[in-house]
């Protein structure tokens, strides 16, 4: 997320070189991801203890796998909806393309979404947004979606406790997520209060940026919009995709353990492995087994889920990046009709100035040419 702070138009290479370099890096990452997918599949088939998992995958109910694919696609579309709430200055089509690109980057890059924020920040900076606005809005988007995660974590813990957590081990599995979620929420909400009470203190810039993002996220909740449903759908549909793969094995999992296993297991993505291959499967399967899922079925469900959750946003992100790069290049080489008389000058791509020989007046006369419309 802080990567965007160091970006400026002066740091960008020429428009001809950067897209080629970006495409090359993206191609390498996709190629490595394909190889890792093949390697995991080969390991499942070759290692004797894992052959039962391969057999379980082979006997999955395809209709539930199709449901998982549809749920994952719905999750991606929900992210586009909530993304446009915070980046409403961008025209509709480019905003969707940036949102898809962020999701593809999040699937490819480790770091629980931080890499995706950096890639999205670079693309938004090329689109002409100020660094401060990018950091502020990206932080707000991150904190709002994280708040939904924390709320789901605490709610699932309470639900598990209410539905029969009597043994000490069961109370521990239900109580730890509740306490952890409440502590995380209290810590985040305390940041703006600390800065407000000590305005003369020389706070680090990253703390101030975090505070601004938290405040913007909180304000978004005070101004209800149907796009807020995107934050709920982004998480709920992704959990539903995992639940559908469990149903495909013939062993559906209850909502509370499924949600807790999903949210806690995803912490494995903190380990910097491209695409999370191997580490996410281990984190999700291990946590879900800890919450009562059968071992073989959990491993099979998680492998299929990760394949779906990786390739749908990755392919969508690749398409979004390709279309957005073409749009940014086209904006600098061809004059298009303006979106409206009120089109913000900040929406003109930064690279357009370079294509226009440094003449900002000419560059500002060129725009994306998109008509704003609901998602």
C-alpha positions as CSV (number, residue, x, y, z in Angstrom):
1,X,0.0,0.0,0.0
2,X,2.9,2.4,0.8
3,X,4.4,1.6,-2.6
4,X,2.1,4.2,-4.2
5,X,3.7,6.9,-2.1
6,X,6.9,6.7,-4.1
7,X,5.3,6.8,-7.5
8,X,5.1,9.8,-9.6
9,X,5.0,10.6,-13.3
10,X,8.6,11.4,-13.2
11,X,9.4,7.9,-12.1
12,X,7.6,6.3,-15.0
13,X,9.6,5.1,-17.9
14,X,8.6,5.9,-21.4
15,X,5.1,4.7,-22.4
16,X,6.6,2.5,-25.0
17,X,8.9,0.7,-22.5
18,X,6.7,0.3,-19.4
19,X,3.9,-1.7,-20.9
20,X,6.3,-4.1,-22.5
21,X,8.2,-4.6,-19.2
22,X,4.9,-5.0,-17.3
23,X,3.7,-7.5,-19.9
24,X,6.9,-9.5,-19.6
25,X,6.7,-9.6,-15.8
26,X,3.0,-10.6,-15.9
27,X,3.8,-13.3,-18.5
28,X,6.5,-14.7,-16.3
29,X,4.3,-14.8,-13.2
30,X,1.5,-16.5,-15.1
31,X,4.0,-19.1,-16.5
32,X,5.3,-19.8,-13.1
33,X,1.8,-20.1,-11.7
34,X,0.9,-22.7,-14.4
35,X,4.1,-24.7,-13.6
36,X,3.2,-24.6,-9.9
37,X,-0.3,-25.7,-10.6
38,X,1.0,-28.6,-12.6
39,X,3.5,-29.5,-9.9
40,X,0.9,-29.6,-7.2
41,X,-1.3,-31.8,-9.4
42,X,1.6,-34.1,-10.2
43,X,2.4,-34.3,-6.5
44,X,-1.2,-35.2,-5.6
45,X,-1.1,-38.0,-8.2
46,X,2.4,-39.3,-7.4
47,X,2.6,-39.3,-3.6
48,X,0.8,-42.5,-2.4
49,X,-0.9,-40.9,0.7
50,X,-2.3,-38.1,-1.5
51,X,-3.8,-40.5,-4.1
52,X,-6.9,-40.8,-2.0
53,X,-7.2,-37.0,-2.3
54,X,-6.9,-37.3,-6.1
55,X,-9.6,-40.0,-6.0
56,X,-11.9,-37.8,-4.0
57,X,-11.4,-34.9,-6.5
58,X,-12.1,-37.3,-9.4
59,X,-15.5,-38.3,-7.8
60,X,-16.6,-34.7,-6.9
61,X,-20.1,-33.7,-7.9
62,X,-19.6,-31.5,-10.9
63,X,-22.8,-29.5,-10.3
64,X,-21.3,-28.3,-7.0
65,X,-18.0,-27.4,-8.7
66,X,-20.0,-25.3,-11.1
67,X,-21.7,-23.6,-8.2
68,X,-18.2,-22.9,-6.8
69,X,-17.1,-21.3,-10.1
70,X,-20.3,-19.1,-10.2
71,X,-19.8,-18.1,-6.5
72,X,-16.2,-17.1,-7.2
73,X,-17.2,-15.1,-10.2
74,X,-19.9,-13.4,-8.1
75,X,-17.2,-12.5,-5.5
76,X,-15.0,-10.9,-8.1
77,X,-18.0,-8.9,-9.5
78,X,-18.8,-7.8,-5.9
79,X,-15.3,-6.4,-5.5
80,X,-15.8,-4.4,-8.7
81,X,-18.9,-2.9,-7.1
82,X,-17.2,-1.9,-3.9
83,X,-14.2,-0.6,-5.7
84,X,-16.3,1.8,-7.7
85,X,-17.7,3.2,-4.5
86,X,-14.3,4.5,-3.4
87,X,-12.9,5.4,-6.9
88,X,-16.0,7.1,-8.2
89,X,-13.9,9.8,-9.9
90,X,-12.9,7.3,-12.6
91,X,-15.1,6.5,-15.5
92,X,-17.0,3.3,-15.2
93,X,-15.2,1.1,-17.7
94,X,-11.6,2.0,-16.6
95,X,-12.6,1.6,-13.0
96,X,-13.8,-1.9,-13.7
97,X,-10.6,-2.8,-15.5
98,X,-8.4,-1.5,-12.6
99,X,-10.6,-3.5,-10.1
100,X,-10.1,-6.7,-12.1
101,X,-6.4,-6.0,-12.4
102,X,-6.1,-5.6,-8.7
103,X,-7.8,-8.9,-8.1
104,X,-5.6,-10.7,-10.6
105,X,-2.5,-9.1,-8.9
106,X,-3.9,-10.2,-5.5
107,X,-4.1,-13.8,-6.7
108,X,-0.6,-13.8,-8.2
109,X,1.3,-11.8,-5.6
110,X,1.8,-12.8,-1.9
111,X,1.1,-10.5,1.0
112,X,-2.7,-10.7,1.7
113,X,-3.6,-8.0,-0.9
114,X,-0.8,-5.5,-0.3
115,X,0.8,-6.4,-3.7
116,X,-2.6,-5.9,-5.4
117,X,-2.9,-2.4,-3.8
118,X,0.6,-1.6,-5.1
119,X,-0.3,-2.7,-8.7
120,X,-3.6,-0.9,-8.5
121,X,-1.9,2.2,-7.2
122,X,0.5,2.3,-10.1
123,X,-2.3,1.9,-12.6
124,X,-4.4,4.6,-10.9
125,X,-1.3,6.9,-10.9
126,X,-0.9,6.4,-14.6
127,X,-4.6,7.3,-15.0
128,X,-3.8,10.7,-13.5
129,X,-5.0,10.4,-9.8
130,X,-2.8,12.0,-7.2
131,X,-0.7,9.8,-4.9
132,X,-2.5,11.2,-1.8
133,X,-5.9,10.4,-3.2
134,X,-4.8,6.9,-4.2
135,X,-3.4,6.1,-0.8
136,X,-6.5,7.6,1.0
137,X,-9.0,5.7,-1.1
138,X,-7.1,2.4,-1.3
139,X,-6.7,2.5,2.5
140,X,-10.4,3.1,2.9
141,X,-11.2,0.2,0.6
142,X,-8.8,-2.1,2.4
143,X,-10.1,-1.2,5.9
144,X,-13.7,-1.6,4.9
145,X,-13.2,-5.0,3.4
146,X,-11.1,-6.0,6.4
147,X,-13.8,-4.8,8.7
148,X,-16.2,-7.2,7.0
149,X,-13.7,-9.9,7.6
150,X,-13.4,-9.1,11.3
151,X,-17.2,-8.9,11.7
152,X,-17.5,-12.3,10.0
153,X,-14.8,-13.8,12.2
154,X,-16.4,-12.6,15.5
155,X,-19.9,-13.6,14.3
156,X,-18.7,-17.1,13.4
157,X,-17.0,-17.5,16.7
158,X,-20.1,-16.5,18.6
159,X,-22.2,-18.8,16.5
160,X,-19.9,-21.7,17.1
161,X,-19.9,-21.0,20.9
162,X,-23.7,-20.8,21.0
163,X,-24.1,-24.1,19.1
164,X,-22.5,-26.4,21.6
165,X,-19.0,-25.3,22.4
166,X,-18.9,-26.9,25.9
167,X,-15.5,-28.6,26.1
168,X,-12.4,-26.4,26.9
169,X,-10.9,-27.1,23.5
170,X,-14.2,-26.1,21.8
171,X,-14.4,-22.9,23.8
172,X,-10.8,-22.1,22.9
173,X,-11.5,-22.6,19.2
174,X,-14.6,-20.3,19.4
175,X,-13.2,-17.7,21.9
176,X,-9.8,-17.1,20.3
177,X,-11.3,-15.7,17.0
178,X,-13.7,-13.5,19.0
179,X,-11.0,-12.0,21.2
180,X,-8.6,-11.6,18.3
181,X,-11.2,-9.9,16.1
182,X,-12.3,-7.5,18.8
183,X,-8.7,-6.7,19.6
184,X,-7.9,-6.0,16.0
185,X,-11.0,-3.8,15.6
186,X,-10.2,-1.8,18.7
187,X,-6.6,-1.2,17.6
188,X,-7.6,0.0,14.2
189,X,-10.3,2.3,15.5
190,X,-7.9,3.8,18.1
191,X,-5.5,5.1,15.5
192,X,-7.6,8.2,14.4
193,X,-8.5,8.9,18.1
194,X,-4.8,9.0,19.0
195,X,-3.9,11.3,16.2
196,X,-6.9,13.6,17.0
197,X,-5.9,13.9,20.6
198,X,-2.3,14.7,19.8
199,X,-2.5,16.8,16.7
200,X,0.9,18.6,17.4
201,X,2.8,15.4,17.6
202,X,5.1,14.6,14.7
203,X,3.3,11.4,13.6
204,X,4.9,9.2,10.9
205,X,3.3,9.8,7.5
206,X,2.2,6.2,7.2
207,X,0.2,6.5,10.4
208,X,-1.5,9.6,9.1
209,X,-2.3,7.9,5.9
210,X,-3.8,4.9,7.8
211,X,-5.9,7.2,9.9
212,X,-7.3,9.0,6.8
213,X,-8.2,5.6,5.3
214,X,-9.9,4.5,8.4
215,X,-11.9,7.7,8.6
216,X,-13.0,7.5,5.0
217,X,-14.0,3.9,5.5
218,X,-16.1,4.8,8.5
219,X,-17.7,7.7,6.7
220,X,-18.7,5.4,3.9
221,X,-20.8,3.5,6.4
222,X,-22.5,6.7,7.5
223,X,-23.6,7.4,3.9
224,X,-25.5,4.3,2.9
225,X,-25.0,3.1,-0.7
226,X,-26.1,-0.1,-2.5
227,X,-22.4,-0.5,-3.4
228,X,-21.6,-1.3,0.2
229,X,-23.2,-4.7,-0.5
230,X,-20.2,-5.3,-2.6
231,X,-18.0,-5.6,0.5
232,X,-20.3,-8.2,1.9
233,X,-20.6,-10.1,-1.3
234,X,-16.9,-10.1,-1.9
235,X,-16.3,-12.2,1.2
236,X,-19.6,-14.1,1.4
237,X,-19.4,-15.4,-2.2
238,X,-15.8,-16.5,-1.8
239,X,-16.7,-18.4,1.4
240,X,-19.6,-19.9,-0.5
241,X,-17.2,-21.1,-3.2
242,X,-15.2,-23.0,-0.6
243,X,-18.4,-24.4,0.9
244,X,-19.6,-25.5,-2.5
245,X,-16.3,-27.5,-3.0
246,X,-17.0,-29.2,0.3
247,X,-20.5,-30.0,-0.9
248,X,-19.0,-31.4,-4.0
249,X,-17.1,-34.0,-1.9
250,X,-20.4,-35.1,-0.3
251,X,-19.4,-33.7,3.1
252,X,-20.8,-30.1,3.4
253,X,-19.5,-28.1,6.3
254,X,-21.5,-25.9,8.7
255,X,-21.3,-22.1,8.3
256,X,-19.5,-21.4,11.5
257,X,-16.5,-23.8,11.1
258,X,-16.4,-23.1,7.4
259,X,-16.1,-19.3,8.0
260,X,-13.6,-19.6,10.8
261,X,-11.5,-22.1,8.8
262,X,-11.5,-19.8,5.8
263,X,-10.6,-16.6,7.6
264,X,-7.9,-18.1,9.8
265,X,-6.5,-20.3,7.1
266,X,-6.0,-17.4,4.7
267,X,-3.4,-16.0,7.1
268,X,-1.1,-18.5,5.4
269,X,-0.9,-16.1,2.5
270,X,1.4,-14.0,4.6
271,X,4.1,-16.4,3.6
272,X,5.6,-14.9,0.4
273,X,4.9,-17.7,-2.1
274,X,3.8,-16.8,-5.6
275,X,0.1,-17.4,-5.9
276,X,0.0,-18.9,-2.4
277,X,0.6,-22.4,-4.0
278,X,1.1,-25.0,-1.3
279,X,1.0,-22.6,1.7
280,X,-2.7,-21.6,1.2
281,X,-3.8,-25.3,0.8
282,X,-1.9,-26.2,4.0
283,X,-3.3,-23.2,5.9
284,X,-6.9,-23.7,4.8
285,X,-6.9,-27.5,5.1
286,X,-5.1,-27.6,8.4
287,X,-7.5,-25.0,9.9
288,X,-10.6,-26.6,8.5
289,X,-9.6,-30.0,9.9
290,X,-9.0,-28.3,13.2
291,X,-12.6,-27.2,13.1
292,X,-13.9,-30.7,12.4
293,X,-13.7,-31.2,8.6
294,X,-12.6,-34.7,7.4
295,X,-9.0,-34.7,6.3
296,X,-9.3,-36.2,2.8
297,X,-12.4,-34.2,2.0
298,X,-10.8,-31.0,3.3
299,X,-7.7,-31.5,1.2
300,X,-9.7,-32.2,-1.9
301,X,-12.1,-29.3,-1.4
302,X,-9.3,-26.8,-0.7
303,X,-7.2,-27.8,-3.7
304,X,-10.2,-27.4,-6.1
305,X,-11.3,-24.2,-4.3
306,X,-7.8,-22.7,-4.7
307,X,-7.7,-23.5,-8.3
308,X,-11.0,-21.7,-8.9
309,X,-10.1,-18.8,-6.6
310,X,-6.8,-18.4,-8.4
311,X,-7.6,-18.7,-12.0
312,X,-10.9,-16.8,-12.2
313,X,-9.5,-13.5,-10.8
314,X,-6.1,-14.1,-12.5
315,X,-7.6,-14.5,-16.0
316,X,-10.0,-11.6,-15.3
317,X,-7.1,-9.5,-14.1
318,X,-5.1,-10.4,-17.2
319,X,-8.0,-9.3,-19.4
320,X,-8.5,-6.1,-17.4
321,X,-4.9,-5.2,-17.5
322,X,-4.7,-5.7,-21.3
323,X,-7.8,-3.6,-21.9
324,X,-6.6,-0.9,-19.5
325,X,-3.1,-0.7,-21.0
326,X,-4.6,-0.4,-24.5
327,X,-6.9,2.4,-23.2
328,X,-4.0,4.3,-21.6
329,X,-1.9,4.0,-24.8
330,X,-4.9,4.9,-27.0
331,X,-5.6,8.0,-24.9
332,X,-2.2,9.3,-25.8
333,X,-2.3,8.6,-29.5
334,X,-5.8,9.3,-30.6
335,X,-8.3,12.0,-29.7
336,X,-11.6,10.6,-28.4
337,X,-14.9,12.2,-27.5
338,X,-15.0,13.5,-24.0
339,X,-17.1,11.7,-21.4
340,X,-19.0,14.8,-20.4
341,X,-18.4,18.5,-20.0
342,X,-17.7,17.9,-16.3
343,X,-14.9,15.3,-16.9
344,X,-12.3,15.9,-14.3
345,X,-8.9,16.8,-15.7
346,X,-7.3,14.4,-13.2
347,X,-8.8,11.5,-15.1
348,X,-6.6,12.1,-18.2
349,X,-3.8,9.5,-18.2
350,X,-0.4,10.8,-17.1
351,X,1.2,9.2,-20.1
352,X,-1.0,11.3,-22.4
353,X,1.2,14.3,-21.6
354,X,4.3,12.4,-22.7
355,X,2.6,11.4,-26.0
356,X,1.7,15.0,-26.6
357,X,5.2,16.2,-26.5
358,X,4.9,17.5,-22.9
359,X,2.0,19.8,-23.8
360,X,-0.4,19.4,-20.9
361,X,-3.1,21.4,-22.6
362,X,-3.2,19.0,-25.5
363,X,-3.1,16.0,-23.1
364,X,-6.0,17.4,-21.1
365,X,-8.1,17.6,-24.3
366,X,-8.0,13.8,-24.5
367,X,-10.0,11.5,-22.2
368,X,-11.2,8.0,-21.7
369,X,-14.4,8.6,-23.6
370,X,-16.5,6.4,-21.3
371,X,-20.1,6.9,-20.3
372,X,-20.7,6.5,-16.6
373,X,-23.4,4.0,-15.8
374,X,-24.2,1.7,-12.9
375,X,-22.3,-1.6,-12.7
